[in-house]
């Protein structure tokens, strides 16, 4: 829900910064036999989910009456999972895509400036 999305992202980032992510105790047979560290970590938390409920306007009505917009709050318990191996590779991919985007934006900016300068005409003032 719109109001809670930023709160959840902040909650997850704070938990990661404070080392609150724990390894999951479940291990597959492949991980157990190969002595592979489980790649998943989890973070369990509770937060309050908030959403605004706005009633529809009646025909001819320009504004909602005072007090008609309600904010609904609901306590939520959730577990977030993070795959450590995938997280690193995704971060690297995002960095590469970001660099490519910056290069493309610079090229676009140069083309835009060249076209704008080429289309400009000087106006003589009397």
C-alpha positions, 0 to 999 in steps of 0.5 A: 500500500502506498503509505507503507511502502517507504516505511517497509523499505526503511525497515528492511534497510535499517535491519540490514544495517543493524545486522538483524538478518539471520541465517535460515536454519533449514538446509537442503540435502545438497547443502548439508552433504556438500557442506554449503552455507545456506544462501538465504537469510531472513528478517522477521518484523512487525509494523503497522500498515496504513492506507487512506480510504477516500469515499467517491464523490457524489455527482455535483460534489466538488469536495469530500466532507470533512472527516470522510477520509479514513486512515486504516491501520493494521498490524502486520507480521512479515518475514523477508528473505534475502538470497545472499548470492543473488543479492551480490550479482543483482547489485553488480548488474544494477551498477552496470545498468546505471553506468550504461544509463548515465552514458546514454543520458550524456549522449542524448544530452549532447545530441539535444544540445546540438539540435537546439543550437542548430535551430536557434536564430538570432533576432536583431533588436532595433 
